[in-house]
Amino acid sequence: MDEERKKQIELDGLLSKALAEEEEEEEEEEEAEYEIEKIVRHKIFKGKVVQYEIKWKGYPEEENTLEKASTIHNDVFDLCKQYWDSLGVKRPPNAPGYEREDEKEGKKKAKSKKPDLNGESTVLGKRPRSISLDEEKKNDLDPKHVPRCMHEKGYRFPTSYPNENTQWDEEMKSISAVQLSPIDKSIMLTYVDWKNGEKTIHSMKEIHEKCPESLIDYYEARLRFV
């Protein structure tokens, strides 16, 4: 075997070894998991918690990161609940533990209002008719407030989608635009793109309630520093 052939074999061997080591390193990186040591603080937007500052186990505080609240709630629900319990303050409605506190308060009220079945019956006065959510939003969700260009792009007021079963954080693609009504500057509408291809129009109030984090992302993407 000539000298050039030997060198080629040695080179191929070194290359194969290097590739194998590189693959092992990549596998180790993929398998590495980051463990949350504690929740340091939180950020509130429009009455809901939207972000947490996370301290990672084994990493200095300088490498703390801000994570979406919905992600942390799903990944470490119990840790989030303990965090809010330790604060001793009224927690936002989307924070872990809020519903159980609300239900507990509701049970107390229901118990205190239990009617006396042995006493005389009481005729209750007529309760005023409550305004439905659809009626409340009717003025905002009026086609006259939507610019023609947005109609041409396919944006429509929702009918069957999204509905009460829609997971906004998971199914929504992005907020395309936030615009004032061309005829009433007190009305602001939000244009939403969905992963299933739907394009819908919503009042700003509904977006604040359903997906405040996406609204923050929309604004942050358009920040300009001067």
Secondary structure, 3 states (H helix, E strand, C coil): CCHHHHHHHHHHHHHHHHHHHHHHHHHHHHHCCCCEEEEEEEEEECCEEEEEEEEECCCCHHHCEEEEHHHHHHHCHHHHHHHHHHHCCCCCCCCCCHHHHHHHHHHHHHHHCCCCCCCCCCCCCCCCCCCCHHHHHHCCCCHHHCCHHHHHCCCECCCCCCCCCCCHHHHEEEEEEEEECCCCCCCEEEEEEECCCCEEEEEHHHHHHHCHHHHHHHHHHCCCCC
